[in-house]
Amino acid sequence: MATPYQGAPIQGAPIRGTPIQGNVTSLTQNGQDAAAAPVIRTIGFSDLHRALQLGWEDFKAVPSHAIILCVIYPVLGLVLARTVLGYSVLPLLFPLAAGFALLGPFAALGLYELSRRREKGEQEPSAWVALDVLRSPSFGAMLGLGVLLLALFVTWVATAQAIYIAAFGYEGATGISDFVTRVLTTPQGWWLIIVGCGVGFLFALVALCVSVVSFPLMLDRHAGAGDAMVTSLRAVARNPVPMAAWGLIVAVLLVAGSLPFFLGLTVVIPLLGHATWHLYRETIEPELNPQPLPPRAPRERRPAADFPANLFPWRRKDS
């Protein structure tokens, strides 16, 4: 009785080379995913300078500092009011200010949109165009990554408070001068500065790695949050020295903008937001075959007299 040799077709089994539908679908899908993966460039310090220069041009063309004033100063007013009423917030004042670097990539979504519009040829887009980012198909993914950065920020503030308690206990400072004296003239204060800055650096490093190009990528290519974070990590791994230099530039500019009563942040934050978009353009190759988005349905204009009935369109009867 003859036995089939290895590789010979067996009755009832698929012949070698015959495509199996499940395998073909999987391989094709993987090939499409590989082709769609963003291509990362190798950048240098000249690219960082160019990103900052283009960001400055965007800032001069679009007066977005007014929006920054409206967002930042109510928050700062609450912090300062709490400082006047009680000094328990003083140990957290620096961690809160440093937290701008953690939340900045998400807070600058509107600035990315403004730079994108100028890049497409709109020389003088209105600052309120920034709100169009809320209608982006990937806004849900952006919001999810923003929640992750917010959780990182809350963890950082809690960690900073724990470090302060480990150094000085639960007794609060009696005033600003007492707090400064504690931090700058005691061994516990020097320990607080060294450990706090070291831990803060780790938090900032995590935020930089997962978000340096994530939000511009989601806005530009409507990628998912997971794919955007992976691409950001790949970009940092491909360009460790320039990305470290970018993080240092961000930290120095934020500190410089915070010193004169936070007035400089009205310029620094828009500049960094616009520059981050151009850093994304310098780091990621343009998409060869961009997928067009389906056109948005036109908004139906309703008269003001229909308010508040127009808030509940499902209850409106067709005439």
N, C-alpha and C positions, 0 to 999 in steps of 0.2 A: 504494500500500500504506500503510495507516494505521499510525502508530506510537503506542504507548501514551503518554499524557501522564503527567507526573510525579505520582506518588501513586496512579495507577490500579492496580488489582490485576492481576498477571501470572499467567498460568496456571502452576500448580505452586508459586507462592509464597504464603506466609501472608498473609491479608487483614489490613490495618491494624486494630488494635484487638483482634485475636485474641490471647489470652494465650499466651505461650510458657512452658512449665513451668519451664525453667531460670531465665529472667528473673524470673518471679514469685517463685520461691523465694528468689532472691538479694535482691530488693527487700523481701520480707516479713521476711527475717532481719535485714537492715540496719535496718528500721523497729523490730523488736523490740529490737535492740541499742541503738538510740538511745533508745527508751522506757525501757530498763532502766538507762541510764547514771545514776549518782547525781547528784542536783541539789545544787549547792554554794551555800551561803548566804554572804552578806557579814556578817562578824562584826566586833565591836569589842572594846575593852579590857574593857568590862563582861562580855562573854562569857568572856574569859580569867579574870576574877575569879570568875565563877560556876562555871567548870570547877574551879578550885582549891578553892572552897568545898565543892562537892559531892564532890570527891575527898577532902577532909578528913573529911567526914561518913562516907564509905565506910571510910576508914582507922580511924575510931573504932568503927565497927560491926563490922568484921572484923579481928581482931588478926593481920594478916599479917606483922608485923615479926619474929615468931619464925622464919618461913620465910626471910626476908631474912638473919637472923643465921646460919642454917644454911648458906646458900649463899655469903655474902660472906666470912665470917671464915675458913673453911678456905683460900680463895684468898689472902686477905690474909696469913694465917699463913705460907703458902709464900713469898710475896714478901718478907715481913719476915725470914724465916729465911735466905733467899738474901742479903738485905742484910747480915745479921750475919756470914755466912760470907765474903762478898766484896762489895766496893763497886762492882763493875762494873755492877750493876743500877741504881745510883743515877741515872744520866742518864735511865733509862727509867721511873723511878718516877712522875714527873708525867705523861708520855704514857700510861702504863697507867691511872692514875687518871682522866685525861681521857677515856679510851676508854670509860668507863661510859656516856657520852652517846651513843656510836655503837651500842653493843650494847643499851642500855636498852630501846628499843622492842620488841625481841624477847624480852628477859628478863622483861618485864612482861606476858607473855601471860596468865598465871594471874590477875594483878590485873584485867585487862580482863574476864575471865570472872566474877570476883567482883562487879565493878560491874554487869555485865549481869544477874546473878542478882538482885541487890538491886533493880535497875530493874524486873524482872519481878514483884517483890512479895515475894521472900524477904528478910525483914528481917534475919535473922541467919544467913546461910549459913556453913557451916564453912569454915575456911581451906583445908581439903584439897579442897574443891570445885574449887579452882583447877586440880587435875590433870585435870578433865574436858575441858580444852582439848585434851588429847592425843587425845580421841575425836572431835574436830570434823572434819567432812568436808573442811574446807579446811586441815587441819594440814599437809599436804604442801606447799601453797603457802606457808604461814607459814614452814615449815622452809627452803624454797628462798630466800625473802627474807632469812631469818636468816643463811643461809650467805653471801649477798651482803654483809650488814652485817659478818659476821665477816671476810670478805676485805678489806673497807674498813678494819676495825680493824687487821688485820695489816699492811696497806700503810701505815697511819698510823704504827704503831710502827717499822717499818723506815725510813720517811722521817724520823721524829724522830731515830733513831739516826744516820742519814746526816748530818743537820744538825749533830748534836753532834760527830761526827767531823770535819766540815768546819771547825768552830770550834776544837776543842781537839786534834784528832788522835786516835790510838789509845791514848794514855796515859791510864789510868784514874785516878780520884781516890783519894787515899790514905786518905780519911776523909770523914765528913759535913761537918765544918768546912771542909776543903779544897775540897769540891765547892761549898758555899755561897759561899765566897770567890771561886772561879773565876767563878761565874755572876753574882754581884752586884757585883763590884768590878773587873772587867776589861772592856775594849772587846769582846773576843770573847764574853763572857757577855751583854752587852747586845744584841749582834747575834743571839746564840742566842735570847734572849727574844723579840725583835721578829719574827725570821723564823719561829721555831717557833710563836708564837701566831698569826701570819698564816696559815701553812700549816694549822695545826690548825683555824682558823676555816673554811677552805675544806672540809676533811673534814667538819666538823660541819654545814656548810650543805648538803652533798650528802646526808648522812644525814637531816637534817630534811626536805628536800624530798621524798625518796622514801618516808619512813616516818611522817610526822606523823599521818596517818589510815589508813595502809595496813593495819596489823595489826587494829585494831578493825573496819575494813570487811570484811576476810576472815573475821573471827570472826562478824560480825553477818549478812552477806549471802552468805558463802561464795564470795566473788569470787576470781578467779585472781590470781596475783602481779603479772602485767603490768597488768591492769586496775586493781588496787589502787594500784600505783605511779603510773599515769597520773592517777588520781583525786587522789592526794596532790599531784602536781605542779600540777594544776588548782586545788586548794584554796589552795596557796601563791601561785600567780599571781593568784588572785582576791582574796586577803587578804595582800598582802606585808608591810604594816606590822604587823598583829596577829601574824602568824606569826613575824616577826623578833623581836617582843617576847616571844613564847612561847619561842623559842630562848634569848633572854637570860635569861628567868626560869629555865629549866632549868639553864643554865650557872651562874647565881648560886647556886641552891639546891644543886647538886652540889658546888660549891666550899665553901659554908658547911657542908654535911654532912660533907665530907672533913677539915675542919681539926681537930676534936678526936678524932684517932686513928680517923677513919672512923665514929665512933659515930653521928653524925647521919644517915648513910646509911640506917640502920634505919627512920628516919621519912621521909626525903626520897624514897627510891626508891618505897616504897608510895604516898606522896602523889602523886608525879608519874605513877605508873602509873594510879591511879584517875582522876586529873584528865585524863589523855590520853583515856580513854574518854569522859568528859563533853565534852571539847573536840571529839571526833568527833561527838557528838550535836549540839553547837552548830553545827558546820560543815556537816554533811551532812543534807539533808532526809530524814525517815523514808520508808521504802519504802511505796508506796501499796498494792501487791498482793504481799505477801511470799509466797514459795513455801514451803509446808510441807515439812519434811524427812520422809522415810519413817521410821517408827518403828524403833528399834534392836531387833535380835533379843534376847530375854531371855537373860541369861547362865545357863548350866547350872552349878548348884552341884555340885561334886565333893568327896567326902570327902578329908581330908588324907592318909588311908592310901593313896590312889592315887598320891601323889607318889613318884617323878618321872614315872610313866607318863602323868599328865594333861598333861604338857608336849608329848606327841606324840599328839594326838588321831587322826591319820590311821592310827595303828597299833592303835587300840582297836577291837575287834570288837564289833559290835552283838549284844546278848544277845537 
